[in-house]
Amino acid sequence: MKFSITRDAFLGSLQPVAGVVEARQTLPVLSNVLLVLEQDELAITGTNLEMELVNRTRPESVEASGSATLPARKLTEIVRSLDEGAVVQVNADDERAVLTAGRSKFTLSALPASEFPNTEEDAPHCQFELEATKFKSLIDRVAFSMAQQDVRYYLNGCLLEVTPEHLRLVATDGHRLAMTTDSESRFAEEALQAILPRKGVLELSRLLGDVDSAVSVALGTNHLRVSGDGYRFTTKLIDGKFPDYEQVLPRAADKEVTVEREPFRRGLARVAILSNEKYRGVRILLNDNLMQLTANNPEQEQAEEEVAITYSGEQLEVGFNVSYIIEVLNTLQVEQVRLNLADPNSSALLQDPEDSSTLYVIMPMRL
């Protein structure tokens, strides 16, 4: 394999792929990226056996096709260190790769492409197209509510639900739930559910951040594949049953509060300074058109804040983990937020008053 490529084109394709490769691997070849050169196209592949990313780019010139695997971290650092606009010449086989650019020359050890694992191909149950920006927006609205290293492994990810009526993403860690729905297109002939692993969700969000065009989404039995202009991302699915999220949605939250998002967020951030560092509890007391926020800690310190609201009803006091509410307010980039409550022992429902497609449920705390 022998070709020349600009430093910027090489780095642009290599960096996202190298991000998929994990530093510590049981198999040496999994620390490498696979380079496959066919005709005038270079495909760069990285995998950690749970997800795979393939980026395609065009070299400046090609002298010989072929394939090889090279160390992902070292190769990325070498290409990044070169001057902008530099042209990199790559000459690689199954054992060695020589990279030259100007007065710089690097010799890297390589491994045969035949040792690189292939992702299983399974026939998709459904396939649809979606604007990359919209897909990323849907992911970002719920991703922060995914569990991390929970023994209930099916919570360490995000539910993707596809029906003839909608595309829906749901994430929960057992203490809070985030749900967002896109009902503008027809996505599938029948209802399907899949659980995307946490790492795959976060990687997909990063990947879609650089894309303006539409992407093709294929959902199979074991994999989700997202393909766009010059790249293909594949992630394994979590084999498990996601909780019935419909049972978590509050049905009797008849007390409705409307509050300006930014004053609410800033007030919570201030009282959180003196909350219990472990439990992060904050009391919310509702009176007519006034919300009082209170936090204290074992050192007998206390913070109080008042926020103007639109509310008329009986007095209600309820406690919440302040971090959960702040994360929702950081995600909801709107002027006002609606808060629905029932009693001190029931979950709260937060959403944009103008948009019911996205909602957040937060369990109360005993303080």
N, C-alpha and C positions, 0 to 999 in steps of 0.2 A: 504494500500500500504506500503510495507516494503522491503527495499533493501539496499545494500552496493555498493559504487562506489568510485573509486579513485578521489581525489580532482582535478587532472589535466584533466581527462576525463569529469568530471562534468562541470568544468569551461569552457573547450573548446567548449562544446555544448551550455552551458547556456549563455555565454557572447554575442554572435551574436544575439541570440533570444531576450535577454533583451534590446539590442540596438533598436529593432523595437518598443518596448513598450514606449509610451510617458509618461512623468512624471505626467502631469495633465490630468485626465480623468473624464468624467461625470459619468461613471459607475465604481464602485470600482473594479469589476472583470477584467476590462481592464488594471488595474495596475499590474495584476498578470500574471504569466506564467502558462500554463497548463502542468502538468506532467501526462503522461499516461504510465503505466507499464503493458505490456502484454508479457507473457512468459519470454524471456530473453532480451527484447528490451525496452528501455526507450525513449519515444518521448516527446520532450520539445517544446511547441508552444507559440509564442508571436504574438500579433496583435494590431493594432491601428484602425481597421475596414477598413483602406485603403490598408494595406499590411499585409501579414502574413508570418512568417518564422517557419518552423518545422525542428528541428535537431534531429537526432536519434543517440543513443549511447548504448553501452552494459554495464550494471552494473557488478560488481565483483560477486555478488550473489543476488538471489531473494528469499524472504521468502513468500511474498504475492503480487499478482497483484492488480491493482486498479488505481485510478486517483484522482487528487486534483489540486487546483490552489493555488500558493503561491506568495507572494509579489516579483515582479521581482527585484527591486533595492536592497532590503534587502537581498534576497537570494544570489544574485550575490556578494554583498559585503562580506557576511559571508564566502562563498566558496573561494573567492579571498584571504581572510585574513588568511586562513589555511595554514599550512606548506606544501611545495611541497612534494608529495609522500604520504600525509595523506589519509586515507580511511574514507569516510563519510558514516555514517549510517543514513538512512532516514526512519522515521515512520510517515505516514501522513494519515489523513482521511478528511472528509468534513469540519472540524472545526479547527483542530490543526495539526501542523507538528513539530516533534522533530528531530533535527539534532545533532548527536554526532560525535566527532572526537577527539580521544585521551582524554585529560582532558577537552575539550570544549563541552559545551552543549547549544543548542539554541532552544527555543520554539517559533514558528511563528504561527500567525493566518492564517487560510486557508478559502477558499470559495469552495462550491461544484462545481465539474467539469461541472455539468449540466447547470450552469449559463454562462459558457464560450461560446462566439459566434462561430458559424460554418461559414466558408467561403463558399459562394455559389459555387456550381460546375456547370460550363457550358461546353458543349461539344466543344472541340477545332475545329476551322475552318482549322487550319493547325498545323503540328507538325514536328519538325526537330531537328537534333543534331548538336552541334557546340562545338569546343574546348573552354573550359572556358577562357583560356588565350586570345584567339582571340576575344571572345565576350567582355571581359573586355577592350581590346585594342580599339575595335570599340566604346564602350561607352565613354571611356576616351578622345577619339579624338574630341567628340562633346559636352560633358556634360557641359563644362564651358560656352557655349553659350546659355544655357537655361535661360529663364526669371525667375525673382523672384517676386512673388506677383503682377504680371501684371494683370490689369483688363481684359485683353484678356486672359482668363484662359487657353485657349488651347496652349498658348506659355509657360506656366509654366510646361514644360515637354519636351519630346523628341519624335519625330515621328519615329516609327518603320514601315518600308515598306518592305513587303515580296512579291516577284514576282517569276515566274519560272526562271528568269535570275539572280536575285540578292537579297541580304539582304542589306538594306540601313537604316542608322540612320541620322536624320536631326534635328538640334536644332537652334532656333533663338529667339532673344529678340526684334526684330524689327530694331535694329541698326547693327547687324552682324548676320552671318549665318555660321554654320559649317555642312558639309555633308561628310559622309564616306560610302563607298560601298564595299561589299564583293561579288565578282562574281565567286568564285571558286566552289560553290556547287549549287545544285538545292534545293530550299527551299520550294516551294509551287506550287500547280497546277494552281492557279490563283492569281492575284494581290490583296494584302490586305494591309490595313493601320491601325495603332493603335497609340494612343498617350499615352505614359507612363508618369505618374506624376513624378515631380522632385524628391520627396522623394524616390520613388521606384527606380528611376534610380541610385541615389547616393548609396542607400542601396545595390542594385544589384552589383554595381562596387566594393563595399567593400567586399561583399560576395565572388565574383569571384576571388578576389585577393588571396584567400587561397586555390584555387582549381587548380589542374593540369590536371585532366581528362576532358572528354567530358561531356556536360550537355544536357539535353533534354528540348526543348523550346516548349511550347504549347500556341497558341494564340487563345483565345475564343472571344465571343462577348463583355464581360465585364471585362475579366481578362487576365493577362499574367502569366503563371506558368513556373518556371525554376526548374528542378529537377536534382539533382546530387547524388553522392555517400553519402548517409546518411542525406540528407537535401532536403527540398522542399520550394521554395520561391514563393509567390503569391502576385501580386499587381493588384489593380483595374485600369481600364483604364479611361482616361479623355474622357467624352462624348462631342465631339466637332469636328469641321473641321479644320484641319491644313492648313495654307496658301499654295498656289501653289508655292513651292520653286523654280520650274523651271523658273518662271517669274523673280526671283531675280538674277539669275546667269548672270553676265556681258557677253554680246555677242560681244561688239565692243571694248573690252580692247586690243587695238593693240600695245600699248607701253609696251615692255617687259624688265624687269629689273631682273638681277641675282645678288644676294648679299650673302656674307658669313653670315650665321645665327648668330653666336655668336658676331662678331663685331657690327652687326646691332642691336641685342638685347641690348648689353651693351651701345651702343651709345644712343638708345632710353631711357634706364633707367637713364642715366646721365642727358639728357636734361629734362626729366620728372620731375626732382627735382624742377625746376623753372617754371613748367607749372601751369596754373590756377587750383587750387585744386578742383574746382567744375567741370569744363568742361574737364580738362586733354587734352587740344588740343596741337598738335605738327604739325608744317609745314614741309613738305617734298618738297625740291626743287631738281629736276632732271636736270643734265647737262651731257655732254658726260663723261661716266665712273666715275661720281662723284655724290654723294647724300649729300645734306646739310640738316641737321636737326636743327630746331629752335623752341624754346619755350619761352614764356614770361608770365608775370602775372600782376595783377593790381598794384603791388608795383613797376612797371617799371623795374623789374629784367628780365634778359634774359640769355638763354643758347644756345650755338651753337656747332654743332658737324659735322664733315665731315666723310663720309664712302665711301670707294672705292667700285664701282659697275661695272657690265658689262652692258652698255647701250649706244646706239647711236640713237639719235633722237632729236626732238625739245625739247626746255626747257619746263618743266611742274612743276607747284607748286600746291600742294593740301594739305588739312589739315585732320587730323584724331585724334580720341581719342587714345592716346598713350597706354592706358591700354589694349585696344582691340588687338592691334598689338603685344604687349609683351606677352599676353596670348597665342596667336597663335604660336609665336616663342618658347615659353616654351613647347608647346605641340608637335611641329614638331622637333623631335630629329634627325635632319639631318645636314649635313655640309653647304649646300646651300639652299636658298629659292628663288623661282621665284615670282615676283610681276608683275601683269598685270594691266595697267591703261589705261584710255581713255582720260579723261579731268577732270578739277577740280570739276565737279559736278557729276561725275559718281563713282560707287563703285569700290573698288580695289579687285582683286582676288589674293589670296596667296596660294601657294602649293609647295610641294616637286617637283623639276624638273624631278625626276626619277620615281615619283609615282602619277598618276592622279586619284587614287581611293579616295583621301581625298582632299577636297578644303575648303577654307575659304573666305567669302565675307564680306567686311567691308564698311559701308556707310561713305562718306566723311563728314567733318565738315566745316562750314563757320567760318573762323578765322579773 
